[in-house]
Amino acid sequence: MNLSPQTQLEMQRRMLRIRRFDERASKMVKRGQIPGTVHTSIGQEAQVVGACMALGEGDYMTGNHRSHGHPIGKGSPLGPLMAELVGKATGVCGGKGGSLHLADFSVGSLGESGIVGSSIPIATGAALSSKVLDNGHVSLAFFGDGAANQGCLYEAMNLAGVWKLPIVFLCENNQYALSTPAHTVTSGVIADRAAGFGMPGVRVEDGQDVLAVYDAVHTAVRRARRGEGPSLVEVITYRYNEHSEGLKLGTDYRDQAERAQWVERDPIVVFRQRLVDDGVATAEQLDALEAEVIEEVDEAVQFTNDSPFPDPSVAFKDLYTEPIGALA
């Protein structure tokens, strides 16, 4: 698929935004500036951006526990996202969601959750609303290889298949569920499971190629928008860091030579070279682009530092019901 130079440069920009955002978040959590921990998408940027940029502005997306990158890939500004990680009032969820529960409705990001697979039904519900309202919007549900064995995925796929809902189920197969190799707990090819629900399934073997991911998801999105129903896309990718920042699992559960091979296929480095080789941009222009992104991340951190924490009076706001009696 032929994409304009502007679109390709935007792909590189968004991959860089995810990488530099996550690198900064990693440093901040280790310094105690972010409560709890964070799960980074370092190494997986191509599949995030390729998938998100295959969506339209009005389309919906849900993430998972490794989800800073998903709203960034959909176009979210960095300041409110970083503020949310720190728990500031200016965060996208008012400081109440944190790293594991980001949502930015302004770009169609409906949220994420630390409960494995739990956002898949939400994306399916969004797809149902699109069909009922006939608004032409498509929904995209990200989930990991660990969630590929959750029952809610197959309940959602069955419902989406029966009702021909406009949704794309996307498995980010980074080959490890925390420290469990996927091949030790998952039988067969995940993409092949689509056949059992009457939908197409495709496996993107090189998930470090942002254009390959874009092509696969774009095809699925177009199919959904035509009213032809759901698709399952499995993308083979790799996370470079540990499952979460600061978690010390040792190195026995994965071969470090394997990791080194994947690092050589860094999606940002690979696509940068492609942009130069194809004459889309010069090395100097791409250096300037990276400098812009670093400045943007710096500004997001400054925005966060300058922002207040939520006032205690809002602790019981945004609930299903307002408190009564002694809690009022």
C-alpha positions in Angstrom: 0.0 0.0 0.0 1.4 3.4 -1.0 1.3 5.9 1.9 2.1 9.6 1.5 5.5 10.8 2.8 3.6 12.8 5.4 1.9 9.7 6.7 5.1 7.7 6.9 6.8 10.5 8.8 3.9 10.6 11.2 4.4 6.9 11.8 8.0 7.5 12.7 7.0 10.4 14.9 4.5 8.4 16.8 6.9 5.4 17.3 9.5 7.9 18.6 6.9 9.4 20.9 6.1 6.0 22.4 9.7 5.1 22.8 10.9 8.3 24.4 7.7 8.6 26.6 8.3 5.0 27.9 12.0 5.6 28.4 11.2 8.6 30.5 8.5 6.8 32.4 10.9 4.0 33.2 13.4 6.4 34.7 10.7 8.2 36.7 9.3 5.1 38.3 12.7 4.0 39.3 13.3 7.4 41.0 10.0 7.1 42.9 8.3 9.8 40.9 5.6 7.5 39.6 3.7 5.3 42.2 3.6 1.6 41.6 5.1 0.4 38.4 4.7 0.8 34.6 4.7 -1.6 31.7 6.5 -0.3 28.7 6.0 -1.0 25.0 9.7 -0.5 24.1 10.3 -2.8 21.1 6.6 -3.1 20.2 6.1 0.4 18.7 5.6 -0.7 15.1 2.6 -2.9 15.9 1.0 -0.2 18.0 1.4 2.6 15.5 0.8 0.5 12.4 -2.5 -0.7 13.9 -3.7 2.7 15.4 -2.9 4.6 12.2 -5.0 2.1 10.2 -8.0 3.5 12.1 -9.9 6.6 11.4 -10.2 9.6 13.8 -13.7 8.5 14.9 -12.8 4.9 15.5 -12.5 3.3 18.9 -9.7 1.4 20.6 -9.1 -0.4 23.8 -5.7 -1.4 25.3 -4.3 -3.7 27.9 -2.0 -3.4 30.9 0.9 -2.4 28.5 -0.8 0.6 27.1 0.9 3.9 27.3 1.7 3.5 23.6 -1.9 2.8 22.4 -3.3 6.3 23.1 -0.1 7.8 21.8 -0.4 5.7 18.6 -4.0 7.0 18.3 -2.8 10.7 18.6 -3.1 11.6 22.3 -1.0 14.6 23.5 1.8 13.5 25.9 1.3 16.0 28.8 -2.0 14.6 30.2 -0.8 11.1 29.7 2.4 11.7 31.7 0.4 13.6 34.3 -1.9 10.6 34.7 1.0 8.3 35.4 2.0 10.5 38.3 -1.5 10.9 39.5 -1.9 14.6 38.8 -5.3 16.3 38.5 -4.5 17.3 34.9 -4.1 13.6 33.8 -6.5 12.2 31.2 -8.4 10.5 34.0 -8.0 13.2 36.6 -5.1 11.3 38.3 -7.4 8.4 39.3 -6.4 5.9 36.7 -2.6 5.8 36.7 -0.5 3.8 34.3 -2.8 0.8 34.2 -6.1 2.6 33.5 -5.5 5.3 30.9 -8.3 6.5 28.7 -8.6 9.4 26.3 -12.0 9.6 24.8 -11.0 12.6 22.7 -9.1 10.2 20.3 -11.4 7.2 20.8 -9.2 5.5 23.4 -11.8 3.8 25.6 -9.4 2.6 28.2 -7.2 -0.2 29.4 -7.1 -2.5 32.4 -4.7 -4.5 34.5 -7.1 -7.4 34.3 -6.0 -9.6 31.5 -8.4 -9.5 28.6 -11.0 -7.4 30.3 -11.0 -4.6 27.8 -12.0 -6.9 24.9 -15.7 -6.9 25.8 -15.6 -3.1 26.1 -14.3 -2.9 22.5 -16.9 -5.3 21.4 -19.6 -3.2 23.1 -18.3 -0.2 21.3 -18.6 -2.1 18.0 -22.2 -3.1 18.9 -23.0 0.6 19.5 -21.5 1.5 16.1 -23.7 -1.0 14.4 -26.8 0.0 16.2 -26.2 3.7 15.6 -24.9 3.0 12.0 -22.2 5.6 12.4 -19.5 3.8 10.4 -17.1 3.6 13.3 -14.8 0.6 13.8 -13.5 -0.8 17.1 -10.0 -2.2 17.7 -9.2 -4.5 20.7 -5.6 -4.9 21.7 -4.7 -7.9 23.8 -1.5 -9.9 24.5 -0.6 -13.6 23.9 -1.4 -14.3 27.5 -5.0 -13.0 27.0 -5.3 -15.2 23.9 -6.4 -18.0 26.2 -9.0 -16.0 28.2 -12.6 -17.1 27.8 -13.9 -13.5 27.4 -12.0 -13.3 24.1 -13.9 -16.2 22.6 -17.2 -15.1 23.9 -16.5 -11.7 22.3 -15.4 -13.2 19.0 -18.4 -15.4 18.9 -20.8 -12.6 19.6 -19.0 -10.3 17.0 -19.1 -13.1 14.5 -22.8 -13.8 14.9 -23.8 -10.1 14.8 -21.1 -9.2 12.2 -19.8 -6.4 14.4 -17.3 -3.9 13.1 -14.3 -4.9 15.2 -10.7 -6.0 14.8 -9.3 -8.3 17.5 -5.5 -7.7 17.6 -3.2 -10.0 19.5 0.2 -8.4 20.4 2.2 -11.7 20.5 5.4 -10.6 22.2 6.0 -14.2 23.0 6.0 -14.0 26.8 3.2 -13.6 29.3 5.1 -12.1 32.1 7.8 -14.8 32.2 5.9 -17.6 30.6 6.9 -18.5 27.0 3.8 -18.5 24.8 4.6 -21.8 23.1 4.5 -23.6 26.5 0.9 -22.6 27.2 -0.7 -21.9 23.8 -1.5 -24.6 21.3 -1.3 -23.9 17.6 -1.3 -20.5 15.9 -3.5 -17.9 17.5 -4.6 -16.4 14.2 -5.9 -19.8 13.1 -8.5 -19.7 15.8 -10.4 -17.1 13.8 -11.8 -19.9 11.6 -13.9 -21.3 14.5 -15.8 -18.0 14.6 -16.3 -17.5 10.9 -13.9 -14.6 10.5 -10.6 -14.2 8.7 -7.4 -14.5 10.7 -4.0 -13.2 9.6 -0.6 -13.5 11.2 1.9 -10.7 10.7 5.2 -12.5 11.1 7.3 -9.3 11.1 5.6 -7.1 13.7 8.7 -4.8 13.7 7.6 -3.6 10.2 5.1 -0.8 10.8 3.9 -0.9 7.2 3.2 -4.7 7.3 1.1 -4.2 10.4 -0.6 -1.2 8.9 -1.5 -3.2 5.7 -3.0 -6.1 7.7 -5.0 -4.0 10.1 -6.1 -1.6 7.3 -7.5 -4.5 5.4 -9.4 -5.7 8.4 -10.7 -2.2 9.2 -12.0 -1.7 5.6 -13.8 -5.1 5.8 -15.4 -4.1 9.1 -16.5 -0.7 7.8 -18.1 -2.4 4.8 -20.3 -4.3 7.2 -18.6 -7.7 6.6 -17.8 -8.3 10.3 -14.8 -8.9 12.5 -11.3 -10.1 11.9 -8.5 -11.5 14.0 -4.9 -10.2 13.5 -2.0 -11.7 15.3 1.2 -9.7 15.2 4.6 -11.3 16.2 6.6 -8.7 18.1 8.9 -8.5 21.2 9.3 -6.5 24.3 12.9 -5.4 25.1 12.4 -4.6 28.8 11.1 -6.7 31.6 7.4 -7.4 32.1 7.3 -4.2 34.2 9.9 -1.7 35.3 11.8 -2.6 38.4 10.6 -6.3 38.3 13.6 -8.5 38.7 12.9 -12.0 37.3 16.4 -12.8 36.3 17.3 -13.8 32.7 16.7 -17.5 32.8 13.2 -17.4 31.3 14.3 -16.0 28.0 17.4 -16.4 25.9 19.4 -13.2 25.9 20.8 -14.1 22.4 17.1 -14.2 21.3 16.6 -10.7 22.8 19.7 -9.4 21.0 18.4 -10.6 17.7 15.2 -8.7 18.2 17.0 -5.6 19.3 18.8 -5.7 15.9 15.4 -5.4 14.3 14.5 -2.3 16.3 11.4 -1.0 14.6 12.4 2.6 14.9 15.8 2.1 13.5 14.6 -0.2 10.7 11.9 2.3 9.6 14.2 5.2 9.8 16.6 3.5 7.4 13.7 2.7 5.1 12.6 6.4 5.0 16.1 7.4 4.0 16.5 4.7 1.4 13.1 5.5 -0.2 13.9 9.2 -0.3 11.1 10.1 2.1 13.4 12.1 4.4 17.1 12.8 4.9 19.0 11.7 8.0 19.2 15.3 9.0 15.4 15.7 8.8 14.9 12.6 10.9 17.4 13.8 13.5 15.4 17.0 13.7 12.2 15.0 14.1 13.7 13.0 17.0 14.8 16.2 18.6 11.3 17.6 18.4 9.9 14.5 20.1 12.5 14.7 22.9 11.5 18.3 23.5 7.8 17.2 23.5 8.5 14.6 26.2 10.4 17.2 28.2 7.5 19.5 28.0 5.1 16.7 29.1 7.3 16.1 32.2 7.3 19.9 32.9 3.5 20.0 32.5 3.3 17.1 35.0 5.6 18.8 37.5 3.6 22.0 37.3 0.3 20.3 37.8 -1.4 19.8 41.2 -2.5 16.6 42.8 -6.3 16.0 42.9 -8.1 17.7 45.8 -9.3 15.1 48.4 -12.8 16.4 47.9 -13.0 14.7 44.5 -12.1 11.2 45.9 -15.7 10.0 45.6 -16.6 11.6 42.4 -16.8 9.7 39.1 -18.3 6.7 40.8 -21.5 4.9 39.6 -23.3 6.4 42.6 -22.5 9.3 44.8 -21.7 8.5 48.5 -24.4 8.8 51.1 -24.5 8.9 54.9 -21.2 8.9 56.7 -19.3 9.0 53.5 -21.0 12.2 52.2 
